[in-house]
Amino acid sequence: MNGPVIRYILGYVLKLEAALMLFPCITAVCYGEGEGFSYLAAAIGTFLLGFLMSHKKPKNFVFYLKDGCVATALSWIFLSIFGAVPFLLTGEIPAVEDALFETVSGFTTTGASILNDVEALSHTSLLWRSLTHWIGGMGVLVFLLAIIPLSGGSNINLMRAESPGPSVGKLYPKVKNTARILYIIYFGMTIIQFILLLIGHMPLFDSICTSIGTAGTGGFGIKNDSLASYSPYIQWVTAIFMILFAVNFNAYYYILYRKFKQAFQMEEVRCYFIIILAATAFITWNILPLSDGLFDALTQSIFQIGSLVSSTGFSSTNYDTWPYASKTILVLIMFIGACAGSTGGGIKVSRIILLLKTMLKELNSYIHPKSIKKIKLEKKPVEHEVVRSTNVYFITFMLIFAVSVFLISLEGEDLVTNFTAVIATLNNMGPGLSKVGPSANFSHLNAFSKAVLMFDMIAGRLELFPLLILFHPALWKDFYCARKTAWKRRRGEK
């Protein structure tokens, strides 16, 4: 394991986080809030540690997938720990486990909160909460690949470890150019939504927080009722962009470079929109008797479906009061989630497609035992390795899900609360149902349950394995042997 490179990357991550903390400082100046001093102190401390870790460049920049996984997992853990410090310094979230939960939820773009009164926070902290969504949405390491001078041909391992979906490839021959084009698309869409919200007379600060929260499909609202008090126009704009940010960004790359045929041939994207349309039609019909007419029912259904399928977590109504059939649909799309290669969470539409096609192939083999049929996605044969990794991912996902539900059930909450709390955090959705529904939060859970859900949030955002690898004994044995060899070389021993 290449420890010096991992240390170097972690140092850059901390320096980036320190730079991001300056934006809340600017907000504090604009609103005359004293909380800015706490953010400035946290930024200085974070930068100094990051500088100490990254000032010495490694001699060897080559690293493998396991190194990328370790660097990614540790980066998100470091981000969360140091990102929680301002909340503690300001005293706005005084409990360590609560501050850490809120920050992990922010960076992983989950949107699950422990705050009973969001509006009691300063503008400074409200911006920081939303900003964690924006940098966490596309990925902090993808951002670093776009700006820092990492050399060597192994950079794709960082992107594969952090980017969601069953497989990650390059849009350009160089990974740095791929990372840049992704962030250009990401930033451009954020600006467009921001402008459209301003046109709808949404206040400037609200527009900024809502835009960056939507872009990262995070869902931290700055109002206690999330987006329920805003106009239908603002809800529609937000719903549309929640859905768009959960589309595979490769589609936007094809459209940007006028490769329209390739964009519209993406099977995953087509299935994604079919799921949204079908769920919207059913829920609109199902909640129509509870709504103020067809338009209101359509607005609420498309907003909540867009919010949950994209794993954003904004709410415009208390959908926990909807009929059981509608709530069942919402739970199902929580499992499915967004497209691969997007900022959204969930199992991913592409994995669901592969799992269904694998099942159909297995059924066909019973009928035609001698037939040889390849699984195809977007008219291209899928390699066996991708199918195998998809199956392993699903098994691992369900195992972590089952264990997590059991662990938090020790607290004594009802099954619906436990079940949806885990699915909401493991899929980075935000609110669940019952006591963790849109009108409630996660503050009533004890520290152990919050720790379990924090693990789920990071595991879900990193596609499970980059975090799980930290618990593999062979990894640390390899690290110990590498450090021992380096120590002997420094001493001139053979």
N, C-alpha and C positions, 0 to 999 in steps of 0.2 A: 504494500500500500504506500502510495506516494504522499507521505505526511507533510513535507514542505509545501507542496502545491495546495493541499487542503487548507493548511494554515494560511497561505497566501490568499486563497479565495475567500476564506472567512474574514480576513482582514479587510478586503475590499467590500464585502457585504456590510460590515459594520460601518465603514466610512460612507457607504451609500445611505445607510439608515440614518447616520448623523446628518447628512445633507438634507434628507427628507424632513428631519425634525426642525429645520429652519423655516419651513413653510408655516407650521403652527406659530412660530415666533413672529413671523410677519403678520399673521392673523391677529395675534395678541396686541401688536402695535396698533393695528387698524381699529380694534374694538376697545383699546385701553384696558386690557386684562392682564393682571399680574401673573397669571399662569405661564406666560411666555418665558419668565425667568427659569422656571422649572424645566421647560423644554430646552432652553439654551444650555443649562447645566448638564442635562442628559445628553445633548448633542455633543458637547465638548468631551465629556467622559467617554462616550461611545467612539468618537473620532480618534481620541488618543490611543485607546486600546486597539482599534482597527489599524492605526498607523504603525504601532509596535509589531503587529502581526504580519503586516504586508510590506514593510520597508525593505526587507531583505528578499530579493527575488530567488526562487529556487533554481538550482542548476539544471534540473531536468523537469520539463513541463509535460512530459508524456504521462498520461494516466488512463486507466482502463475503466470499464463500466462500474466496477465495484467502488473505485475511487470517486467516480461521479456521483454514485448513490450516497456514499458517506458524506461527501462535500455538500450535497443537496440537503440531506436530512439535518446535518449539523447547522447549515445555514439557516434553515427555517426555525430550528430550536433557538439559535442565537438571536435571530430577528425578534422572536416572540419574547424572549427574556428581556432584552434591552429595550424593546418597544413598550414593555409594561412599566418601565421605570418612571416615565413622565406622569402616568396616572397615580403612582404612589407618591411622587414628590409633590404633586399638586394637592393630594389628599382627596381628589374627586372619586377615586376608587381605592379606599384605604386597605382593603384586604388583599394580600399577595395573590391568593388563589383566584380571586375575582379579577384582579388586574391582568393576570396572566391569561385567564380564560377569555377575557374580552379581546386581548391582543392576538392570541392564537386564532380566535374566531375571525378577527379582522384580516390578518395576513393570509389565512387559508380561504378567505372569501366565503366563510360559512354564514356569518350574520347572526348567529345565536348570541343573545345578550344576557347579562346578569343585572342590567340596569332597570330599576323600577320607574325611574323618572329621567328619561333621556334629556328632556328639555332643561333639566337642572345643570347640565354640563355647560362649561364655558364654550364659546365659539372655537377657542383654541383646541380643546380636546375633541370637539365634534369634527373638526377638520382632520385631526390626526386619525380618528377612527375611520373616516371615509378614505383617507389617503392610504391606509394599510390595505384596503381593498384594491386600490388601483395598482399598486406595485405588486401585490400578491396575485392579481388576476392573470397577467401574462407570465409572471414568474420573475423573481429577482435575479436569478442566474441568467435567464434569457436576456434580461436588460444588461447585465454585466458583460455578456458575450458581445453585445452590440457596441460597447464603449471602451472596455479595457483591453490592453494589448496582451491577451493570452495567445501564446504561440503553440505550434504543434498541431498534429492532425487528430487529436483526441477530444476536441471541444464538443463534438456531437454527443459524447457520452454524458456531458452535463445537461444538454438539452433533452436527451432521452430520459434522464433521471427525473427531470422536473416537469416536462410537458405531458399533459394528459392524453390518454388514448393508447390503443394497442400497439402502435408503431409510430415512430417519428422519423421523418426524412428531411432532406434539404430542399429548399426552394431554389437556392443558389449553390454553386460549387463550394463556396466558402460559408462556413457556419455563421461567421460574423455578419455577412450580408443577409443571410436568412433571418437572423435575429433582428436586424435593422428594419427589414421590410415588414416583419410582424409588428414591431412597435410603431412604425409609421401608420399602418392600417389602424392599429389600436388607438393611437393618439388622435388620428383623424376622425374616427367614429365618435370618440369622446367629445371632441369639439363640436361636431354636428349636433349631437344631442343637447349639449350645453346651449347652443344658439336657439334650438327649437324650444327648449324650456323657457328661455328668456322671452321668446316671442309669445309664449303662453302666460306671460306676466308672473312667472315664478321669481321670487326674490333672488338676487345675485348669489348670495351665500348658499341658499337652498339649492340653486341650480348647479353650483360647483359640486357640492356634496352628493347630490343625487346623480349627477353625470358620472363622477368617478366611482361611485358605489355601484351603478348599473354596469359600467364598463368592466369592472372586476367581477361582475355577477356576485356581489357581496351581500348587499341588503341592509346595511346599517342605516336606519332612518334617523333623521334629526328631530322628528316629532314623535310624541308618545303613541300616536295612531298610525305611524309610518307614513303612508301616502293617502290615507283615507280622506283627509281634510282638503286635499287639493282638487282642482277642477278635473272633469272627465278628459279634457284635452291633455292635461299633464299626465294623467294616468294612461291614456292611450299612447302618448309618445314614449313614456317609460316602458310600457308593456312591449311595444314594437322593438325598442332597442335591447331589452332583456332577451328577447327571442333572437335578435340579430347577433348579439355578442356570444350566443351559445352555438352559433353555426361554425363549422370547421373553417378556420381562417385561410386554408388553402383555396376555398371557393372565392374568397375576396381577392386573393392573389391572381387567380385566373381571370376574374372580372376586370381587375385593375389593368392587366396586360392583354385584355380583349380576347382571352381564350374562353369565350362564352360556352362553346360546346363542351369543353372539359368541366366547366363549372356546373352546368345543368345535368351532366351525366353522373354526378356524384350520388351514388345510391343512398348513402347515409343521410345526406341533406334532404333528399326527397322523402325518405321515411320519417325523418325528424318533423318535417312540416305536415305530413299525413297524420302523425300522432297528435300534433297540436290541433289540427282542424277537427279531427274526430272527437278528441276530448272536449274541445270548446263547444261543439254542436251538442254533445250529450249533456254537459253540465248546464249550458244555457237553457236547454229544455227542462232539465231537472229542477233548477232553482227559479224558474220563471214565476211560479206562484208566490215566491218569497220576495220578489223584486218589484221595483217601481216601473214595470214595463219591459219590453224586449230589449231596448237599448241598454238599460241599466243591467239587466241580466247578462247581456253579451259583454259589456264593459267589465263587470266583476269576474266573469269566467275567463276571459282572455287574459286579464291581468294576473289572476292567481295561477293559471296554467303557465303563462309565460314566466312568472316568478319562480315556480317550483321546477318546471322542466329545465330551466336555465340555472337552477340552484341559487338564484339571487336571494329570495327570501323577503322581499318587500311585500306588504299587504295593504289592500285597499278596503278590506272588510274582514269580519271575523268568520272565516270559512269553517270554523269548528261547529258553527250552528247549521251548516248545510245538511241536506239529507245524506244518509249513510252511503248511498250509491256514488254521490259526487265526491265524498271524502275518500272512498275506496279508489276512485280514479286518480285523485291527487296523490295518494300514497303510492300507487303504481308508477306514476310518472316521476315520483321522487326516486324510485329505484332505477328507472331508465336513465334519467338525466339528460345531459346535453350531448353534442357531437364531440368526437375526438378532435384534438387540435383547436379547441375553443377555450374560453375562460371559464366555462361551466363545469359542474361536478357531475356526480352520478356514475353508474356503471359504464355509461356511454352507449349511444345508439348503435355504433358500429359493432360493439361487443355483443349486444343483444341480437343483431342481425346474424353475426357469426355463430352464436350459440343456437339460434333457431335453424340455421342452415346445417349445422353439425348434427342436430337432432333429426332433421329430415333425411340427411345422408345415411344416418344409422338406421332409420326406418326402412329406407330403400334397400339397404344391404340385407335386411331380413327377407324382403320380397325377391330381390335379385342378388343372390350371394356372390356371383361371379362378376358383377358389374364393377367397373372402375370409374368413379366420377369425382372430379375435383371440385372443391368448394370455390365459388367465385364471388368476388365483391367488386362491383363496378366493372363487370365483364372481364376481370383479370383473375387468374388463378391465385388463391391464397396459399402461401407456403405453409407447410405442416407446422413449422416452428411457431407461426403466428396463431394458428388454431390451438396448438398445445398451450401456449402462454395465455390465451384467452380463457381456456378451460381452467387452468391453474389459478388465474386471477379470480375467476368466479368462485371457485372452491374456497380460496383464501378469504375472499370478501365475506362469504356466508359464515365461515368459521369465526372471523373476527366479530361479525355482527352478532352471532349467537352468544359468544363469550361476553361481549359487552353488555348485551341485554341482561344476561344473568348477573353480571357484576353490579350493575346499577339497580337491579331488582332487590338487592340486599338492603337497600334503603327503605323499601316498603311501599314504593309508589305503585299505582295501578299499571296494568299491562299496556294499555294504550299510550300512557306517558312514557314508559320505559322503551317500548318498541319504536315509537316515532322520535324520541329523543336521540336514539342511536342512529336511526336511518337519516335523521336530519343533520347530524354531525358527521357521520361517516361519508355521506354523500354531499357534504358542504352545502346543505339546503338552508339552514337557519331555524325557523320555527317548525314545530311538529303539530301535535294535536293534544287535547286535554290540558294538563297542567304546564305543558311547554308549547301551547298553541299560540296563534298570532296575538291574542289578547293577554298572554302571560309571558313568562321568561324562564331562565334557568337559575335564577338567584336562590330558589328554595332548596336546591340540591346541596348535599354535603360536599366536603373537599375531595373525598375519594371518588365520588361520582363525577365531579367536575374533571378530575385527573384522567379518568377513563375516557370521558368525552373529548378532552383535549388531545389525547392520543389518537382517538378516532378522527378528529378533524385534520391533524397533520398527516395521518396515514391515508385518509381519503384524498387529500389534496395531492399527495405525492404518489398516488397509485399503489399504495401499500408497501411494496418491496423496498424502496429506498429507506424507509423507516425501519422495517423489520430486519434489514441486514445489520443494523446496529446491535441487534440482540444475538447475532450469530457468533458462537465462541471462536470459530475458525478465523473470522475477520480479525479479532483482537490477538489471536495467536500469531497471525501473519504480521500484524503491526508490531508486536513485541519482538519477533525475529528480525524484522527490518531495522528496528531501532537498535537492537543488540549488535547487528552487523555494522551499522553506521558508527556506533560507539567504539567498536573494536578497531575500525579503520582509522578513526581519529586518534586512537592510542598507538597506531602503528602495528597492531597485532594481526596475525594471519588467521 
